[in-house]
Amino acid sequence: MLIFKPYRFPLNAVFLFTCFLILGCKYDNEEDLYPDNSCITIDMSYSNDISPILQNYNCISCHNTVNPQGGVNLEGYNKTKVWVDNSRLTKSINHSGASPMPKDQAKMDTCDIKKIESWISDGARNN
C-alpha cells in the first residue's frame, strides 16, 4: 500500500522544478533558439555577395593595393583568393586566428561569415 506523506510533496516539487529550470537554460543563445532561415548561403558569388561584404565591413579600406595593412590586400578577386587559400581569411573573420578582423571590433554578422565560408567551401570561384 502506497502511503502519501504530505511533507515530502513540496520537496519533490521543488526538486523537479529546479531540474526543469536548469535544463531549460540549455539554449542561452538566440541563434540556437531561433535559427535565421533568411540567411541564404547557396550559390554565393564573389562579385554579388563576397565583394560587397568585404566593402561593407571596410575590409578594403584597410587592405587595399595602396595601403595593404599587415601586408594583406583584399582588393579584387585574385588578391582575396591568396588569403582564402592560406586559410587566414576564414580564421580572421571567425576571430580564431592571430589577427581577428575587423580589428578591435565585434565579429562580422553570423550570416555574412556563413556566406563567405559557403563561397570558400564551394571552391571560391571568381563568379
BATI-805921 format. One record per atom (N, C-alpha, C, O, CB): residue number from 1; chain; atom name; x, y, z. Coordinates in steps of 0.2 Angstrom, whole numbers, plus 5000, padded with zeros to 4 digits. Atoms other than C-alpha are relative to their C-alpha. Glycine has a CB too. Layout:
N
SITE   i ch at    X    Y    Z
SITE NUM  A CA    X    Y    Z
...
//
This chain:
127
SITE   i ch at    X    Y    Z
SITE   1  A  N 5004 4994 5000
SITE   1  A CA 5000 5000 5000
SITE   1  A  C 5004 5006 5000
SITE   1  A  O 5009 5007 5004
SITE   1  A CB 4995 5000 5006
SITE   2  A  N 4996 4994 5001
SITE   2  A CA 5007 5017 4995
SITE   2  A  C 4997 5005 5005
SITE   2  A  O 4991 5007 5005
SITE   2  A CB 4999 5003 4993
SITE   3  A  N 5002 4995 4995
SITE   3  A CA 5006 5030 5009
SITE   3  A  C 5003 5006 4998
SITE   3  A  O 5009 5007 4997
SITE   3  A CB 5002 4998 5007
SITE   4  A  N 4998 4993 5002
SITE   4  A CA 5006 5048 5004
SITE   4  A  C 5003 5004 5006
SITE   4  A  O 4999 5004 5011
SITE   4  A CB 4995 5004 4996
SITE   5  A  N 4998 4996 4995
SITE   5  A CA 5017 5058 5015
SITE   5  A  C 5000 5008 4998
SITE   5  A  O 5004 5009 4994
SITE   5  A CB 5007 4998 5003
SITE   6  A  N 5001 4994 5002
SITE   6  A CA 5012 5076 5014
SITE   6  A  C 5007 5005 5000
SITE   6  A  O 5007 5009 4996
SITE   6  A CB 4995 5004 5004
SITE   7  A  N 4994 4995 4999
SITE   7  A CA 5029 5084 5020
SITE   7  A  C 5005 4998 4994
SITE   7  A  O 5009 5003 4993
SITE   7  A CB 5003 4998 5006
SITE   8  A  N 4996 5002 5006
SITE   8  A CA 5038 5075 5005
SITE   8  A  C 4998 5004 4994
SITE   8  A  O 5002 5005 4989
SITE   8  A CB 5001 4993 4999
SITE   9  A  N 5003 4997 5007
SITE   9  A CA 5027 5083 4991
SITE   9  A  C 5004 5006 4999
SITE   9  A  O 5006 5007 4993
SITE   9  A CB 4993 5000 5001
SITE  10  A  N 4997 4994 5002
SITE  10  A CA 5034 5100 4992
SITE  10  A  C 5007 5000 4998
SITE  10  A  O 5010 5003 4994
SITE  10  A CB 4999 5005 5006
SITE  11  A  N 4993 5000 5002
SITE  11  A CA 5052 5095 4992
SITE  11  A  C 5001 4996 4993
SITE  11  A  O 5005 4999 4990
SITE  11  A CB 5003 4995 5006
SITE  12  A  N 5000 5003 5007
SITE  12  A CA 5049 5084 4977
SITE  12  A  C 4998 5005 4995
SITE  12  A  O 5002 5005 4989
SITE  12  A CB 4996 4993 5000
SITE  13  A  N 5002 4995 5005
SITE  13  A CA 5040 5098 4968
SITE  13  A  C 5006 5005 4999
SITE  13  A  O 5007 5007 4993
SITE  13  A CB 4994 5003 5002
SITE  14  A  N 4995 4995 5000
SITE  14  A CA 5054 5110 4972
SITE  14  A  C 5006 4997 4996
SITE  14  A  O 5009 5000 4992
SITE  14  A CB 5003 5002 5007
SITE  15  A  N 4995 5004 5003
SITE  15  A CA 5067 5097 4966
SITE  15  A  C 4999 5000 4992
SITE  15  A  O 5003 5001 4988
SITE  15  A CB 5001 4993 5003
SITE  16  A  N 5002 5000 5007
SITE  16  A CA 5058 5094 4950
SITE  16  A  C 5000 5007 4996
SITE  16  A  O 5002 5007 4990
SITE  16  A CB 4993 4997 4999
SITE  17  A  N 5000 4994 5003
SITE  17  A CA 5055 5112 4946
SITE  17  A  C 5007 5003 4999
SITE  17  A  O 5009 5006 4994
SITE  17  A CB 4996 5005 5005
SITE  18  A  N 4993 4998 5001
SITE  18  A CA 5074 5116 4949
SITE  18  A  C 5003 4996 4994
SITE  18  A  O 5007 4999 4991
SITE  18  A CB 5004 4998 5007
SITE  19  A  N 4997 5004 5006
SITE  19  A CA 5079 5102 4937
SITE  19  A  C 4997 5003 4993
SITE  19  A  O 5001 5004 4989
SITE  19  A CB 4998 4993 5001
SITE  20  A  N 5003 4997 5006
SITE  20  A CA 5067 5109 4924
SITE  20  A  C 5003 5007 4998
SITE  20  A  O 5004 5008 4992
SITE  20  A CB 4992 5000 5000
SITE  21  A  N 4998 4994 5000
SITE  21  A CA 5073 5126 4927
SITE  21  A  C 5008 5000 4997
SITE  21  A  O 5009 5004 4992
SITE  21  A CB 5000 5004 5006
SITE  22  A  N 4993 5001 5002
SITE  22  A CA 5092 5121 4925
SITE  22  A  C 5000 4997 4993
SITE  22  A  O 5004 5000 4989
SITE  22  A CB 5003 4995 5005
SITE  23  A  N 5000 5003 5007
SITE  23  A CA 5088 5110 4909
SITE  23  A  C 4997 5005 4995
SITE  23  A  O 4999 5005 4989
SITE  23  A CB 4997 4994 5000
SITE  24  A  N 5003 4995 5004
SITE  24  A CA 5078 5124 4902
SITE  24  A  C 5004 5006 4998
SITE  24  A  O 5003 5009 4993
SITE  24  A CB 4994 5003 5003
SITE  25  A  N 4995 4995 5002
SITE  25  A CA 5093 5136 4901
SITE  25  A  C 5005 4997 4996
SITE  25  A  O 5010 5001 4995
SITE  25  A CB 5003 5003 5007
SITE  26  A  N 4995 5003 5005
SITE  26  A CA 5102 5125 4889
SITE  26  A  C 5002 5004 4995
SITE  26  A  O 5008 5005 4993
SITE  26  A CB 4998 4993 4998
SITE  27  A  N 4999 4995 5006
SITE  27  A CA 5100 5137 4875
SITE  27  A  C 4999 5007 5002
SITE  27  A  O 4994 5010 5003
SITE  27  A CB 4994 4998 4994
SITE  28  A  N 5000 4993 4998
SITE  28  A CA 5105 5154 4880
SITE  28  A  C 5002 5004 4994
SITE  28  A  O 5003 5010 4995
SITE  28  A CB 5005 5001 5006
SITE  29  A  N 4998 4997 5005
SITE  29  A CA 5110 5159 4863
SITE  29  A  C 4994 5001 4995
SITE  29  A  O 4991 4996 4993
SITE  29  A CB 5006 4997 4996
SITE  30  A  N 5006 4999 5004
SITE  30  A CA 5096 5167 4852
SITE  30  A  C 5000 4996 4993
SITE  30  A  O 4995 4994 4991
SITE  30  A CB 4998 5007 4999
SITE  31  A  N 4999 5003 5007
SITE  31  A CA 5103 5160 4836
SITE  31  A  C 4999 4992 5001
SITE  31  A  O 4996 4989 4996
SITE  31  A CB 5007 5001 4997
SITE  32  A  N 5001 5007 4999
SITE  32  A CA 5102 5142 4843
SITE  32  A  C 4992 4999 5001
SITE  32  A  O 4989 4994 4998
SITE  32  A CB 5003 4998 5006
SITE  33  A  N 5007 5001 4999
SITE  33  A CA 5084 5145 4848
SITE  33  A  C 4996 5002 4994
SITE  33  A  O 4991 4998 4992
SITE  33  A CB 4997 5005 5006
SITE  34  A  N 5004 4998 5005
SITE  34  A CA 5078 5154 4833
SITE  34  A  C 5005 5001 4994
SITE  34  A  O 5007 5006 4992
SITE  34  A CB 4996 5007 5001
SITE  35  A  N 4996 4999 5005
SITE  35  A CA 5089 5150 4818
SITE  35  A  C 4998 5004 4994
SITE  35  A  O 4992 5004 4993
SITE  35  A CB 5002 4993 4997
SITE  36  A  N 5001 4995 5006
SITE  36  A CA 5090 5163 4804
SITE  36  A  C 4999 4996 4994
SITE  36  A  O 5004 4995 4990
SITE  36  A CB 5005 5005 5000
SITE  37  A  N 5002 5003 5007
SITE  37  A CA 5081 5155 4789
SITE  37  A  C 5001 5005 4995
SITE  37  A  O 5001 5003 4989
SITE  37  A CB 4994 4997 5000
SITE  38  A  N 5000 4995 5005
SITE  38  A CA 5083 5171 4780
SITE  38  A  C 5008 5000 4997
SITE  38  A  O 5009 5004 4992
SITE  38  A CB 4998 5007 5002
SITE  39  A  N 4993 5000 5002
SITE  39  A CA 5102 5168 4778
SITE  39  A  C 5001 4995 4995
SITE  39  A  O 5002 4989 4996
SITE  39  A CB 5005 4999 5006
SITE  40  A  N 4999 5004 5006
SITE  40  A CA 5104 5161 4761
SITE  40  A  C 5007 4999 4998
SITE  40  A  O 5011 5005 4997
SITE  40  A CB 4996 5002 4994
SITE  41  A  N 4993 5000 5001
SITE  41  A CA 5121 5154 4758
SITE  41  A  C 5002 4995 4994
SITE  41  A  O 5007 4993 4993
SITE  41  A CB 5004 4997 5006
SITE  42  A  N 5000 5004 5006
SITE  42  A CA 5118 5144 4742
SITE  42  A  C 5002 5004 4994
SITE  42  A  O 5000 5010 4993
SITE  42  A CB 4993 4996 4999
SITE  43  A  N 4998 4997 5006
SITE  43  A CA 5127 5148 4726
SITE  43  A  C 5003 5007 5001
SITE  43  A  O 5001 5012 4998
SITE  43  A CB 4994 5001 4995
SITE  44  A  N 4997 4993 4999
SITE  44  A CA 5137 5163 4733
SITE  44  A  C 5005 5002 4994
SITE  44  A  O 5009 4998 4991
SITE  44  A CB 5005 4999 5007
SITE  45  A  N 4996 4997 5006
SITE  45  A CA 5146 5174 4720
SITE  45  A  C 5005 5005 5003
SITE  45  A  O 5003 5009 5007
SITE  45  A CB 4995 5003 4995
SITE  46  A  N 4995 4995 4997
SITE  46  A CA 5162 5184 4723
SITE  46  A  C 4997 5007 4999
SITE  46  A  O 4997 5011 5003
SITE  46  A CB 5007 4999 4997
SITE  47  A  N 5002 4993 5001
SITE  47  A CA 5155 5199 4714
SITE  47  A  C 4994 5002 5003
SITE  47  A  O 4993 5008 5005
SITE  47  A CB 5000 5001 4992
SITE  48  A  N 5007 4998 4997
SITE  48  A CA 5137 5199 4720
SITE  48  A  C 5000 4999 5008
SITE  48  A  O 4996 5003 5011
SITE  48  A CB 4995 4996 4997
SITE  49  A  N 5001 5001 4993
SITE  49  A CA 5140 5193 4738
SITE  49  A  C 5006 5001 5004
SITE  49  A  O 5006 5005 5009
SITE  49  A CB 4998 4992 5001
SITE  50  A  N 4994 4999 4996
SITE  50  A CA 5158 5192 4744
SITE  50  A  C 5003 5007 5000
SITE  50  A  O 5004 5010 5005
SITE  50  A CB 5005 4995 4998
SITE  51  A  N 4997 4993 5001
SITE  51  A CA 5165 5208 4737
SITE  51  A  C 4996 5005 5004
SITE  51  A  O 4999 5010 5008
SITE  51  A CB 5000 5002 4993
SITE  52  A  N 5004 4995 4996
SITE  52  A CA 5150 5218 4745
SITE  52  A  C 5001 4999 5007
SITE  52  A  O 5001 5004 5011
SITE  52  A CB 4993 5000 4998
SITE  53  A  N 4999 5001 4992
SITE  53  A CA 5153 5210 4762
SITE  53  A  C 5006 5003 5002
SITE  53  A  O 5007 5007 5007
SITE  53  A CB 5000 4992 5001
SITE  54  A  N 4994 4997 4999
SITE  54  A CA 5171 5215 4761
SITE  54  A  C 5000 5008 5000
SITE  54  A  O 5004 5011 5004
SITE  54  A CB 5005 4997 4995
SITE  55  A  N 5001 4992 5001
SITE  55  A CA 5166 5233 4756
SITE  55  A  C 4996 5002 5006
SITE  55  A  O 4998 5007 5010
SITE  55  A CB 4997 5002 4994
SITE  56  A  N 5004 4998 4994
SITE  56  A CA 5153 5234 4770
SITE  56  A  C 5003 5000 5006
SITE  56  A  O 5002 5005 5011
SITE  56  A CB 4993 4996 5000
SITE  57  A  N 4997 5001 4993
SITE  57  A CA 5164 5229 4784
SITE  57  A  C 5007 5004 4999
SITE  57  A  O 5011 5004 5004
SITE  57  A CB 5002 4993 5002
SITE  58  A  N 4994 4995 5001
SITE  58  A CA 5178 5242 4777
SITE  58  A  C 5006 4996 5000
SITE  58  A  O 5011 4998 5001
SITE  58  A CB 5000 5005 5006
SITE  59  A  N 4994 5004 5001
SITE  59  A CA 5190 5227 4774
SITE  59  A  C 5004 5003 4995
SITE  59  A  O 5011 5004 4996
SITE  59  A CB 4998 4993 4998
SITE  60  A  N 4996 4998 5005
SITE  60  A CA 5195 5235 4758
SITE  60  A  C 5003 5007 5001
SITE  60  A  O 5009 5009 4999
SITE  60  A CB 4996 5001 4994
SITE  61  A  N 4997 4994 4998
SITE  61  A CA 5198 5252 4766
SITE  61  A  C 5007 5000 5003
SITE  61  A  O 5011 5004 5003
SITE  61  A CB 4995 5004 5004
SITE  62  A  N 4994 5001 4997
SITE  62  A CA 5212 5245 4776
SITE  62  A  C 5005 4995 4996
SITE  62  A  O 5011 4995 4997
SITE  62  A CB 4999 4997 5007
SITE  63  A  N 4996 5006 5003
SITE  63  A CA 5218 5230 4765
SITE  63  A  C 4999 5001 4992
SITE  63  A  O 4996 4997 4989
SITE  63  A CB 4997 4993 5002
SITE  64  A  N 5000 4998 5007
SITE  64  A CA 5220 5238 4748
SITE  64  A  C 5006 5000 4996
SITE  64  A  O 5012 5000 5000
SITE  64  A CB 4996 5006 4998
SITE  65  A  N 4994 4999 5004
SITE  65  A CA 5233 5240 4734
SITE  65  A  C 5004 5006 5003
SITE  65  A  O 5010 5005 5003
SITE  65  A CB 4999 5000 4993
SITE  66  A  N 4996 4994 4998
SITE  66  A CA 5238 5257 4740
SITE  66  A  C 5002 5000 5007
SITE  66  A  O 5008 5002 5009
SITE  66  A CB 4995 5007 5000
SITE  67  A  N 4998 5001 4993
SITE  67  A CA 5238 5253 4759
SITE  67  A  C 4999 4993 5003
SITE  67  A  O 4994 4992 5006
SITE  67  A CB 4996 5006 5004
SITE  68  A  N 5002 5006 4998
SITE  68  A CA 5239 5235 4762
SITE  68  A  C 5002 4998 5007
SITE  68  A  O 5008 4996 5009
SITE  68  A CB 5003 4994 4996
SITE  69  A  N 4998 5001 4993
SITE  69  A CA 5239 5235 4781
SITE  69  A  C 5002 4993 5002
SITE  69  A  O 4998 4988 5000
SITE  69  A CB 4995 5003 5005
SITE  70  A  N 4998 5007 4998
SITE  70  A CA 5248 5220 4788
SITE  70  A  C 5002 4996 4994
SITE  70  A  O 5003 4990 4995
SITE  70  A CB 4995 4996 5004
SITE  71  A  N 4998 5004 5006
SITE  71  A CA 5253 5215 4771
SITE  71  A  C 4995 4997 4996
SITE  71  A  O 4996 4993 4992
SITE  71  A CB 5006 4996 5001
SITE  72  A  N 5005 5003 5003
SITE  72  A CA 5236 5210 4767
SITE  72  A  C 4996 5004 4995
SITE  72  A  O 4994 5010 4997
SITE  72  A CB 4995 4998 5006
SITE  73  A  N 5004 4997 5005
SITE  73  A CA 5227 5215 4751
SITE  73  A  C 4994 4996 4998
SITE  73  A  O 4995 4991 4995
SITE  73  A CB 5005 5002 4994
SITE  74  A  N 5006 5003 5002
SITE  74  A CA 5209 5211 4748
SITE  74  A  C 4997 5003 4994
SITE  74  A  O 4991 5002 4993
SITE  74  A CB 4996 4999 5006
SITE  75  A  N 5003 4996 5006
SITE  75  A CA 5206 5222 4733
SITE  75  A  C 5000 4996 4994
SITE  75  A  O 5005 4995 4991
SITE  75  A CB 5004 5007 4999
SITE  76  A  N 5001 5004 5006
SITE  76  A CA 5199 5211 4719
SITE  76  A  C 5000 4993 5002
SITE  76  A  O 5003 4991 5007
SITE  76  A CB 5005 5002 4995
SITE  77  A  N 5001 5007 4999
SITE  77  A CA 5196 5193 4717
SITE  77  A  C 5007 4996 5001
SITE  77  A  O 5008 4993 5006
SITE  77  A CB 4997 4996 4995
SITE  78  A  N 4993 5004 5000
SITE  78  A CA 5215 5187 4714
SITE  78  A  C 5003 5002 5007
SITE  78  A  O 5006 4997 5009
SITE  78  A CB 5004 5003 4994
SITE  79  A  N 4997 4998 4993
SITE  79  A CA 5221 5197 4730
SITE  79  A  C 4997 4996 5006
SITE  79  A  O 5000 4994 5010
SITE  79  A CB 5000 5007 5001
SITE  80  A  N 5004 5003 4994
SITE  80  A CA 5207 5190 4741
SITE  80  A  C 5001 4992 5000
SITE  80  A  O 5002 4989 5005
SITE  80  A CB 4993 5001 4999
SITE  81  A  N 4999 5007 5001
SITE  81  A CA 5210 5172 4734
SITE  81  A  C 5006 4998 5004
SITE  81  A  O 5006 4992 5006
SITE  81  A CB 5000 4998 4993
SITE  82  A  N 4993 5002 4997
SITE  82  A CA 5228 5172 4741
SITE  82  A  C 4998 4999 5008
SITE  82  A  O 5001 4994 5010
SITE  82  A CB 5005 5006 5000
SITE  83  A  N 5002 5001 4993
SITE  83  A CA 5220 5174 4759
SITE  83  A  C 4995 4995 5001
SITE  83  A  O 4995 4992 5007
SITE  83  A CB 4998 5007 5003
SITE  84  A  N 5004 5006 4999
SITE  84  A CA 5207 5161 4756
SITE  84  A  C 5004 4994 5000
SITE  84  A  O 5003 4990 5004
SITE  84  A CB 4995 5000 4994
SITE  85  A  N 4996 5007 5001
SITE  85  A CA 5220 5148 4750
SITE  85  A  C 5004 4999 5006
SITE  85  A  O 5005 4993 5007
SITE  85  A CB 5004 5001 4994
SITE  86  A  N 4995 5001 4994
SITE  86  A CA 5231 5151 4766
SITE  86  A  C 4996 4999 5006
SITE  86  A  O 4998 4999 5011
SITE  86  A CB 5005 5005 5000
SITE  87  A  N 5005 5001 4994
SITE  87  A CA 5215 5150 4777
SITE  87  A  C 5000 5006 5005
SITE  87  A  O 4996 5006 5010
SITE  87  A CB 5002 4994 5004
SITE  88  A  N 5000 4994 4996
SITE  88  A CA 5219 5167 4785
SITE  88  A  C 4994 5004 5000
SITE  88  A  O 4992 5007 5005
SITE  88  A CB 5006 5004 4999
SITE  89  A  N 5006 4996 5000
SITE  89  A CA 5203 5175 4779
SITE  89  A  C 4995 4997 5005
SITE  89  A  O 4992 5001 5009
SITE  89  A CB 4998 5000 4993
SITE  90  A  N 5005 5003 4996
SITE  90  A CA 5192 5162 4787
SITE  90  A  C 5002 5001 5008
SITE  90  A  O 4997 5002 5012
SITE  90  A CB 5000 4993 4999
SITE  91  A  N 4998 5000 4993
SITE  91  A CA 5202 5162 4804
SITE  91  A  C 4999 5008 5002
SITE  91  A  O 4997 5008 5008
SITE  91  A CB 5008 4998 5000
SITE  92  A  N 5001 4993 4998
SITE  92  A CA 5202 5181 4804
SITE  92  A  C 4993 5002 5001
SITE  92  A  O 4991 5005 5006
SITE  92  A CB 5003 5005 4995
SITE  93  A  N 5007 4998 4999
SITE  93  A CA 5183 5184 4802
SITE  93  A  C 4997 4996 5005
SITE  93  A  O 4992 4998 5008
SITE  93  A CB 4997 4999 4993
SITE  94  A  N 5002 5004 4995
SITE  94  A CA 5180 5170 4814
SITE  94  A  C 5003 5002 5007
SITE  94  A  O 5001 4999 5012
SITE  94  A CB 5000 4993 4999
SITE  95  A  N 4996 4998 4994
SITE  95  A CA 5192 5178 4827
SITE  95  A  C 5003 4994 5003
SITE  95  A  O 5004 4994 5009
SITE  95  A CB 4995 5004 5005
SITE  96  A  N 4996 5006 4998
SITE  96  A CA 5201 5162 4828
SITE  96  A  C 5007 5000 4998
SITE  96  A  O 5011 4996 5000
SITE  96  A CB 4997 4994 4998
SITE  97  A  N 4993 5000 5003
SITE  97  A CA 5217 5167 4820
SITE  97  A  C 5004 5006 5004
SITE  97  A  O 5002 5008 5009
SITE  97  A CB 5001 5002 4993
SITE  98  A  N 4995 4996 4996
SITE  98  A CA 5232 5178 4826
SITE  98  A  C 4997 5008 4999
SITE  98  A  O 4999 5012 5003
SITE  98  A CB 5007 5000 4997
SITE  99  A  N 5003 4993 5001
SITE  99  A CA 5223 5194 4818
SITE  99  A  C 4993 5000 4999
SITE  99  A  O 4990 5000 4993
SITE  99  A CB 5004 5003 4994
SITE 100  A  N 5007 5000 5000
SITE 100  A CA 5205 5194 4822
SITE 100  A  C 4997 5007 4996
SITE 100  A  O 4999 5012 4998
SITE 100  A CB 4996 5000 5006
SITE 101  A  N 5003 4994 5003
SITE 101  A CA 5195 5206 4810
SITE 101  A  C 4993 5000 5000
SITE 101  A  O 4990 4994 5000
SITE 101  A CB 5003 4999 4992
SITE 102  A  N 4997 4993 5000
SITE 102  A CA 5188 5218 4809
SITE 102  A  C 5004 5002 5007
SITE 102  A  O 5002 5000 5012
SITE 102  A CB 4994 5005 4999
SITE 103  A  N 4995 4999 4995
SITE 103  A CA 5202 5224 4820
SITE 103  A  C 4996 5004 5006
SITE 103  A  O 4993 5010 5005
SITE 103  A CB 5006 5004 4998
SITE 104  A  N 5003 4997 4994
SITE 104  A CA 5196 5229 4838
SITE 104  A  C 4993 5001 5000
SITE 104  A  O 4990 5006 5003
SITE 104  A CB 5004 5007 5001
SITE 105  A  N 5007 5000 5001
SITE 105  A CA 5178 5226 4833
SITE 105  A  C 4997 4993 5001
SITE 105  A  O 5000 4988 5002
SITE 105  A CB 4998 5003 4994
SITE 106  A  N 5003 5006 4999
SITE 106  A CA 5165 5213 4836
SITE 106  A  C 5000 4996 4993
SITE 106  A  O 5002 4999 4988
SITE 106  A CB 4992 5001 5002
SITE 107  A  N 5000 5004 5006
SITE 107  A CA 5164 5199 4823
SITE 107  A  C 4995 5002 4995
SITE 107  A  O 4990 5005 4997
SITE 107  A CB 4999 4992 5002
SITE 108  A  N 5005 4999 5005
SITE 108  A CA 5155 5200 4807
SITE 108  A  C 4994 4997 5002
SITE 108  A  O 4994 4992 5006
SITE 108  A CB 5003 4998 4993
SITE 109  A  N 5007 5003 4999
SITE 109  A CA 5137 5196 4807
SITE 109  A  C 5001 4992 4998
SITE 109  A  O 5004 4991 4993
SITE 109  A CB 4995 5003 4995
SITE 110  A  N 5000 5007 5001
SITE 110  A CA 5135 5177 4808
SITE 110  A  C 4998 4998 4993
SITE 110  A  O 5001 4994 4990
SITE 110  A CB 4995 4996 5005
SITE 111  A  N 5002 5002 5007
SITE 111  A CA 5126 5176 4791
SITE 111  A  C 5005 5002 4995
SITE 111  A  O 5006 4998 4990
SITE 111  A CB 4993 5004 4998
SITE 112  A  N 4995 4998 5005
SITE 112  A CA 5140 5186 4782
SITE 112  A  C 5006 4995 5001
SITE 112  A  O 5009 4993 4995
SITE 112  A CB 5002 5007 5002
SITE 113  A  N 4994 5005 4999
SITE 113  A CA 5153 5174 4789
SITE 113  A  C 4998 4993 4997
SITE 113  A  O 5002 4990 4993
SITE 113  A CB 5001 4998 5008
SITE 114  A  N 5002 5006 5004
SITE 114  A CA 5142 5159 4783
SITE 114  A  C 5000 5001 4993
SITE 114  A  O 5002 4996 4989
SITE 114  A CB 4993 4998 5003
SITE 115  A  N 5000 4998 5007
SITE 115  A CA 5141 5167 4766
SITE 115  A  C 5007 4999 4997
SITE 115  A  O 5008 4996 4992
SITE 115  A CB 4997 5006 4998
SITE 116  A  N 4993 5001 5002
SITE 116  A CA 5160 5168 4765
SITE 116  A  C 5002 4993 5000
SITE 116  A  O 5006 4991 4996
SITE 116  A CB 5004 5005 5004
SITE 117  A  N 4998 5007 4999
SITE 117  A CA 5163 5151 4772
SITE 117  A  C 4996 4995 4994
SITE 117  A  O 5000 4991 4992
SITE 117  A CB 4998 4997 5007
SITE 118  A  N 5003 5004 5005
SITE 118  A CA 5150 5144 4759
SITE 118  A  C 5003 5001 4993
SITE 118  A  O 5004 4996 4990
SITE 118  A CB 4993 5002 5000
SITE 119  A  N 4997 4998 5006
SITE 119  A CA 5158 5153 4745
SITE 119  A  C 5007 4996 4999
SITE 119  A  O 5009 4993 4994
SITE 119  A CB 5001 5007 4999
SITE 120  A  N 4994 5003 5000
SITE 120  A CA 5175 5146 4750
SITE 120  A  C 4999 4992 4999
SITE 120  A  O 5003 4989 4996
SITE 120  A CB 5004 5001 5007
SITE 121  A  N 5001 5007 5000
SITE 121  A CA 5169 5128 4753
SITE 121  A  C 4997 4998 4993
SITE 121  A  O 4998 4992 4991
SITE 121  A CB 4995 4998 5005
SITE 122  A  N 5002 5001 5007
SITE 122  A CA 5161 5129 4735
SITE 122  A  C 5006 5001 4995
SITE 122  A  O 5004 5000 4989
SITE 122  A CB 4994 5004 4998
SITE 123  A  N 4994 4999 5004
SITE 123  A CA 5178 5132 4728
SITE 123  A  C 5003 5007 4999
SITE 123  A  O 5007 5008 4995
SITE 123  A CB 4999 4997 4993
SITE 124  A  N 4998 4993 5000
SITE 124  A CA 5180 5151 4730
SITE 124  A  C 5001 5002 4993
SITE 124  A  O 5006 5005 4991
SITE 124  A CB 5006 5001 5004
SITE 125  A  N 4999 4998 5007
SITE 125  A CA 5176 5154 4712
SITE 125  A  C 4999 5008 4998
SITE 125  A  O 4997 5011 5002
SITE 125  A CB 4994 4996 4996
SITE 126  A  N 5000 4993 5002
SITE 126  A CA 5178 5170 4703
SITE 126  A  C 4994 5001 4995
SITE 126  A  O 4994 5001 4989
SITE 126  A CB 5006 5003 4996
SITE 127  A  N 5006 5000 5004
SITE 127  A CA 5160 5172 4698
SITE 127  A  C 4996 5007 5002
SITE 127  A  O 4990 5008 4999
SITE 127  A CB 4995 4994 5001
//
